[in-house]
Each structure stands twice: as C-alpha cells, then as structure tokens.
Amino acid sequence: MELKPCPFCGKPVNIYYSSATKGYYAVHLDEQHSDCIMLMPISINHNRILLSLSDAYSAWNRRADNG
C-alpha cells in the first residue's frame, strides 16, 4: 500500500511502530522538513488500537474529504 504524502507540506512520510508506546507513528523520510508543522513524529493511533501496519497505512491515508 502506498502512503499519501504529508498533508501539511506534501513531502513523503514513513510509518514506524514503537514497541515502547505500542503505537504507530508517521515521520518525514528526511530531515528537510523544517518548513512543515509536523516537526515531530505524529501518532496515528487516534485513541484506538491499530492491529497491523496495514491499519496504520489506512489511518494515515484517510483525509477529511474521504472519511
């Protein structure tokens, strides 16, 4: 599944799992994002448990105009 770019700056992102917090996070692929408001990793769990990386991709790809 392909990830949509950052909704704030349009740059590519990646998703990683943190075993410490047991959650998925979106981060920019490179350090060249100082002009974006997404400076730190963003939790994409949205107060619910995501069971798989596929669920995390689907949550990240969801936008206000598509549910």
Buried (B, 14 or more C-beta within 10 A) or exposed (E): EEBEEBBEBEBEBEBEBEEEEEBBBBBBEEEEBEEBEBEEBBEBBEEEEBEEEEBBBEBBEEEEEEE
